[in-house]
Every structure is written in C-alpha cells, then in structure tokens.
Amino acid sequence: MDQKMRTQLMLKKADNLNIPVDSSEMQEEADKLMAEQEETAGGKDAFDELMEMNGYTRETYRAEVLQGLRLEKLLEDSTQELTVSDEEVTEYYEENKEADFTIEPSATLYHIFFGKPEDGAAEATAKEAKAKLDGGADFEDIAKEYGQDSSATSGGLLGNYPYDTTQLGADFMAEAEKLNEGEISEPVKTSFGWHIIYVKDVVKEEKVQTLDEEIEGDDGTSQTLKEQIRSMLLSGKKNDRVAELLD
C-alpha cells in the first residue's frame, strides 16, 4: 500500500508538471527496453510466456514500462539542480581511503582442477592440458574441456582473492602467489589435488587507489575513481531528495 501511495503521489506531480504520458522519446525507449528483455528471455514466445506468468499482456506491460519512464523523468526534473563538489568527493575519499580504496596484495584466480591427489591419472591429464595451453589454446576452453569441478563451466574462474585468504587452501594460494600477471602455472599438486592456475589483475604490493585512477565497470566502460565517487554521492543526494519530496 505504501508503494502504491507513493506511485500515485508521483503520478499526480507528473500531471502538475505536464510531464508527457508517452512522448516519442519514451515510446522509443520503451521499444528498446522491451526488445532487450525479449532477447534476454529467449525470444518472443518465451517473453510472452513470462509476461503471462506475471499477469501481463504486451499492452499492459508496455503501459507499465511507459509509466516507469514517466516517473524517471519526474525524478530527473526534481533533482536536476543537485551537484557534488570536488571538496565533497575529496572528503569522502579521505574518510574511506583505508577501508574502500586500498587494495591488498591479491589476484583474480582461475584454475583447472584435474582430480584429487590420489588420482593417478590426474597428473598425466594435467600435463596433456598444459601442452595444449603452451600451444596457444585458450585457458577458458581448456578449463571447460578438462575441469572436474563447478568452476569449469565459467572457464575456471574462482574470483578475486587476497593472497592471505582462508577461503582457499594455503598451499594453493602459495602457488598462485608465485605467478605474475597473465601467467599460467605448470601442473601443481596441492592438498586438494592437481591444478593448473592462471592469474589476472595481480597486485603484488598493497596499493592505494588515486582519485585519477581509471576504474572499469561491469559493462566495460571506465571512469575515474573521482567520477565514480561523485556519481555515488549524487545518487545518494537524489534518493534523499526524493524521500523528502514524497514525505
């Protein structure tokens, strides 16, 4: 009920400010969003089935998408004067430098697991896979072909870990720490079994990020840490302003 009330308040405000219900720009954006969602769902039939499961037709769902775009426009217009100064960015950075912007010695780890230590065939299989890697084969492909654990489906990715993590075996991490950026290990035997290890994003010494450092996002785009902090602080200000306006 609270959410419904807030939506009605925003729609009334949108009416007062003469924000269009379905401008040509909104129609175009709705088409784009629905096309992307249809592709993600696996095609037209799968998308229609998903909408039906959630109580929508294409028409009612499109109307909800357009309403959402209208409310986005309202919130944009209601918060457009908000800014974040360089001083605010610097203050946040200094207050959170140690906790959020200091990178421990770490690496993004990939591995191919061939079998337990007592598995007699694991070492030979690992050497066979390493020969393919040395010949130029892609690590992800070899991980999917040879991997004997759940990481194989994601190309052997384990994740980004500090070298002193306790989530992975100490002997495994000791082998990983020997590797430099982009390096692939020889077959190694740990207490868990036989592996080939691959590392990226290697940080050998503690590193403090600077405000001018480029940070790559999940979508492949990059921005400086300064702009990333500015965006985060601005988002917080906008959320606070919207809450105030709704109240």
C-alpha positions as a Python dict, from the first residue, in 0.01 Angstrom:
ca = {
    (1, 'M'): (0, 0, 0),
    (2, 'D'): (286, 235, 81),
    (3, 'Q'): (441, 176, -263),
    (4, 'K'): (106, 224, -437),
    (5, 'M'): (52, 550, -247),
    (6, 'R'): (395, 682, -341),
    (7, 'T'): (338, 592, -707),
    (8, 'Q'): (7, 781, -710),
    (9, 'L'): (172, 1084, -547),
    (10, 'M'): (441, 1088, -815),
    (11, 'L'): (189, 1046, -1098),
    (12, 'K'): (-14, 1341, -967),
    (13, 'K'): (303, 1550, -950),
    (14, 'A'): (390, 1446, -1306),
    (15, 'D'): (46, 1566, -1414),
    (16, 'N'): (100, 1901, -1239),
    (17, 'L'): (436, 1946, -1412),
    (18, 'N'): (290, 1847, -1753),
    (19, 'I'): (532, 1560, -1798),
    (20, 'P'): (401, 1371, -2106),
    (21, 'V'): (250, 1027, -2062),
    (22, 'D'): (408, 883, -2376),
    (23, 'S'): (634, 1119, -2569),
    (24, 'S'): (807, 995, -2884),
    (25, 'E'): (1130, 962, -2685),
    (26, 'M'): (953, 749, -2423),
    (27, 'Q'): (792, 533, -2691),
    (28, 'E'): (1132, 476, -2849),
    (29, 'E'): (1289, 390, -2514),
    (30, 'A'): (1003, 152, -2430),
    (31, 'D'): (1053, -27, -2765),
    (32, 'K'): (1424, -61, -2692),
    (33, 'L'): (1371, -191, -2337),
    (34, 'M'): (1112, -447, -2441),
    (35, 'A'): (1329, -568, -2731),
    (36, 'E'): (1623, -617, -2491),
    (37, 'Q'): (1404, -802, -2242),
    (38, 'E'): (1260, -1021, -2517),
    (39, 'E'): (1611, -1116, -2627),
    (40, 'T'): (1713, -1190, -2266),
    (41, 'A'): (1404, -1407, -2218),
    (42, 'G'): (1499, -1618, -2520),
    (43, 'G'): (1267, -1486, -2790),
    (44, 'K'): (913, -1365, -2847),
    (45, 'D'): (731, -1680, -2732),
    (46, 'A'): (940, -1712, -2415),
    (47, 'F'): (886, -1343, -2337),
    (48, 'D'): (510, -1369, -2388),
    (49, 'E'): (501, -1675, -2162),
    (50, 'L'): (700, -1492, -1894),
    (51, 'M'): (464, -1194, -1907),
    (52, 'E'): (159, -1419, -1883),
    (53, 'M'): (306, -1591, -1577),
    (54, 'N'): (333, -1248, -1414),
    (55, 'G'): (-17, -1137, -1510),
    (56, 'Y'): (69, -912, -1805),
    (57, 'T'): (-19, -881, -2169),
    (58, 'R'): (215, -696, -2403),
    (59, 'E'): (-15, -396, -2385),
    (60, 'T'): (-39, -383, -2006),
    (61, 'Y'): (333, -444, -1966),
    (62, 'R'): (418, -170, -2216),
    (63, 'A'): (190, 68, -2026),
    (64, 'E'): (381, -9, -1706),
    (65, 'V'): (714, 46, -1879),
    (66, 'L'): (594, 384, -2007),
    (67, 'Q'): (472, 477, -1660),
    (68, 'G'): (813, 389, -1519),
    (69, 'L'): (984, 608, -1780),
    (70, 'R'): (750, 893, -1695),
    (71, 'L'): (835, 865, -1326),
    (72, 'E'): (1206, 855, -1412),
    (73, 'K'): (1160, 1184, -1598),
    (74, 'L'): (981, 1331, -1294),
    (75, 'L'): (1264, 1230, -1062),
    (76, 'E'): (1524, 1362, -1306),
    (77, 'D'): (1346, 1700, -1325),
    (78, 'S'): (1302, 1713, -946),
    (79, 'T'): (1670, 1654, -871),
    (80, 'Q'): (1849, 1812, -1166),
    (81, 'E'): (1987, 2103, -963),
    (82, 'L'): (2173, 1875, -722),
    (83, 'T'): (2551, 1861, -756),
    (84, 'V'): (2853, 1716, -575),
    (85, 'S'): (3157, 1940, -532),
    (86, 'D'): (3520, 1837, -563),
    (87, 'E'): (3555, 1909, -190),
    (88, 'E'): (3280, 1660, -107),
    (89, 'V'): (3446, 1397, -324),
    (90, 'T'): (3785, 1452, -162),
    (91, 'E'): (3638, 1445, 189),
    (92, 'Y'): (3464, 1112, 121),
    (93, 'Y'): (3780, 970, -34),
    (94, 'E'): (3999, 1064, 262),
    (95, 'E'): (3749, 930, 516),
    (96, 'N'): (3719, 594, 334),
    (97, 'K'): (4064, 559, 179),
    (98, 'E'): (4181, 278, 404),
    (99, 'A'): (3859, 77, 409),
    (100, 'D'): (3744, 112, 47),
    (101, 'F'): (4029, 233, -171),
    (102, 'T'): (4326, 31, -50),
    (103, 'I'): (4384, -289, -247),
    (104, 'E'): (4556, -575, -66),
    (105, 'P'): (4804, -800, -246),
    (106, 'S'): (4564, -1013, -449),
    (107, 'A'): (4476, -1161, -787),
    (108, 'T'): (4182, -1282, -990),
    (109, 'L'): (4227, -1658, -989),
    (110, 'Y'): (4138, -1919, -1248),
    (111, 'H'): (4219, -2286, -1227),
    (112, 'I'): (4161, -2620, -1390),
    (113, 'F'): (4103, -2900, -1140),
    (114, 'F'): (4203, -3244, -1267),
    (115, 'G'): (4137, -3468, -969),
    (116, 'K'): (4230, -3550, -611),
    (117, 'P'): (4592, -3606, -504),
    (118, 'E'): (4549, -3982, -507),
    (119, 'D'): (4402, -3984, -860),
    (120, 'G'): (4676, -4150, -1064),
    (121, 'A'): (4553, -4019, -1398),
    (122, 'A'): (4513, -3656, -1287),
    (123, 'E'): (4880, -3561, -1326),
    (124, 'A'): (4903, -3704, -1677),
    (125, 'T'): (4581, -3531, -1781),
    (126, 'A'): (4708, -3202, -1638),
    (127, 'K'): (5029, -3231, -1842),
    (128, 'E'): (4824, -3300, -2154),
    (129, 'A'): (4613, -2988, -2092),
    (130, 'K'): (4924, -2777, -2023),
    (131, 'A'): (5074, -2885, -2356),
    (132, 'K'): (4761, -2752, -2530),
    (133, 'L'): (4785, -2425, -2338),
    (134, 'D'): (5152, -2392, -2431),
    (135, 'G'): (5045, -2445, -2792),
    (136, 'G'): (4819, -2141, -2777),
    (137, 'A'): (4485, -2288, -2668),
    (138, 'D'): (4251, -2056, -2477),
    (139, 'F'): (4250, -2115, -2100),
    (140, 'E'): (3872, -2088, -2077),
    (141, 'D'): (3824, -2352, -2347),
    (142, 'I'): (4069, -2592, -2182),
    (143, 'A'): (3905, -2535, -1843),
    (144, 'K'): (3566, -2628, -1988),
    (145, 'E'): (3714, -2934, -2158),
    (146, 'Y'): (3918, -3073, -1869),
    (147, 'G'): (3786, -2916, -1548),
    (148, 'Q'): (3648, -3156, -1288),
    (149, 'D'): (3476, -2905, -1059),
    (150, 'S'): (3199, -2645, -1086),
    (151, 'S'): (3438, -2367, -1194),
    (152, 'A'): (3483, -2540, -1530),
    (153, 'T'): (3152, -2402, -1660),
    (154, 'S'): (3279, -2045, -1607),
    (155, 'G'): (3617, -2105, -1767),
    (156, 'G'): (3787, -2194, -1440),
    (157, 'L'): (3710, -1861, -1269),
    (158, 'L'): (3734, -1873, -889),
    (159, 'G'): (3717, -1498, -824),
    (160, 'N'): (3938, -1223, -690),
    (161, 'Y'): (4111, -1315, -363),
    (162, 'P'): (4376, -1161, -139),
    (163, 'Y'): (4679, -1387, -113),
    (164, 'D'): (4620, -1434, 261),
    (165, 'T'): (4262, -1558, 216),
    (166, 'T'): (4149, -1853, 425),
    (167, 'Q'): (3872, -1940, 181),
    (168, 'L'): (4112, -2134, -42),
    (169, 'G'): (4388, -2374, 57),
    (170, 'A'): (4712, -2220, 182),
    (171, 'D'): (4923, -2438, -48),
    (172, 'F'): (4705, -2346, -347),
    (173, 'M'): (4743, -1974, -269),
    (174, 'A'): (5119, -2015, -225),
    (175, 'E'): (5140, -2149, -580),
    (176, 'A'): (4915, -1870, -711),
    (177, 'E'): (5130, -1604, -544),
    (178, 'K'): (5434, -1718, -741),
    (179, 'L'): (5269, -1619, -1072),
    (180, 'N'): (5295, -1283, -1245),
    (181, 'E'): (5023, -1105, -1442),
    (182, 'G'): (4870, -1331, -1710),
    (183, 'E'): (5094, -1625, -1623),
    (184, 'I'): (4980, -1988, -1630),
    (185, 'S'): (5139, -2235, -1389),
    (186, 'E'): (5275, -2578, -1458),
    (187, 'P'): (5057, -2860, -1322),
    (188, 'V'): (5078, -2830, -942),
    (189, 'K'): (4978, -3071, -669),
    (190, 'T'): (4812, -2932, -356),
    (191, 'S'): (4632, -3091, -65),
    (192, 'F'): (4313, -3069, -275),
    (193, 'G'): (4453, -3227, -590),
    (194, 'W'): (4610, -3144, -926),
    (195, 'H'): (4560, -2798, -1075),
    (196, 'I'): (4676, -2557, -1340),
    (197, 'I'): (4646, -2199, -1214),
    (198, 'Y'): (4606, -1878, -1416),
    (199, 'V'): (4612, -1526, -1267),
    (200, 'K'): (4496, -1179, -1376),
    (201, 'D'): (4465, -839, -1208),
    (202, 'V'): (4774, -918, -1000),
    (203, 'V'): (4859, -682, -713),
    (204, 'K'): (5189, -782, -555),
    (205, 'E'): (5208, -498, -301),
    (206, 'E'): (4940, -306, -114),
    (207, 'K'): (4812, -30, -339),
    (208, 'V'): (4611, 284, -259),
    (209, 'Q'): (4389, 391, -547),
    (210, 'T'): (4416, 755, -652),
    (211, 'L'): (4126, 978, -749),
    (212, 'D'): (4257, 996, -1106),
    (213, 'E'): (4275, 617, -1145),
    (214, 'E'): (4056, 467, -1418),
    (215, 'I'): (3804, 212, -1287),
    (216, 'E'): (3644, -31, -1532),
    (217, 'G'): (3278, -112, -1474),
    (218, 'D'): (3092, -438, -1531),
    (219, 'D'): (2961, -300, -1861),
    (220, 'G'): (3312, -248, -1997),
    (221, 'T'): (3309, 131, -1966),
    (222, 'S'): (3554, 312, -1743),
    (223, 'Q'): (3563, 631, -1537),
    (224, 'T'): (3800, 781, -1285),
    (225, 'L'): (3760, 695, -919),
    (226, 'K'): (3679, 1063, -864),
    (227, 'E'): (3383, 1048, -1101),
    (228, 'Q'): (3272, 714, -958),
    (229, 'I'): (3260, 863, -609),
    (230, 'R'): (3085, 1173, -743),
    (231, 'S'): (2817, 956, -908),
    (232, 'M'): (2765, 757, -588),
    (233, 'L'): (2732, 1069, -373),
    (234, 'L'): (2499, 1232, -625),
    (235, 'S'): (2280, 921, -629),
    (236, 'G'): (2258, 937, -250),
    (237, 'K'): (2158, 1304, -262),
    (238, 'K'): (1890, 1228, -521),
    (239, 'N'): (1749, 944, -312),
    (240, 'D'): (1735, 1171, -9),
    (241, 'R'): (1562, 1447, -207),
    (242, 'V'): (1301, 1208, -348),
    (243, 'A'): (1228, 1075, 2),
    (244, 'E'): (1185, 1432, 128),
    (245, 'L'): (952, 1524, -159),
    (246, 'L'): (741, 1212, -108),
    (247, 'D'): (712, 1276, 265),
}
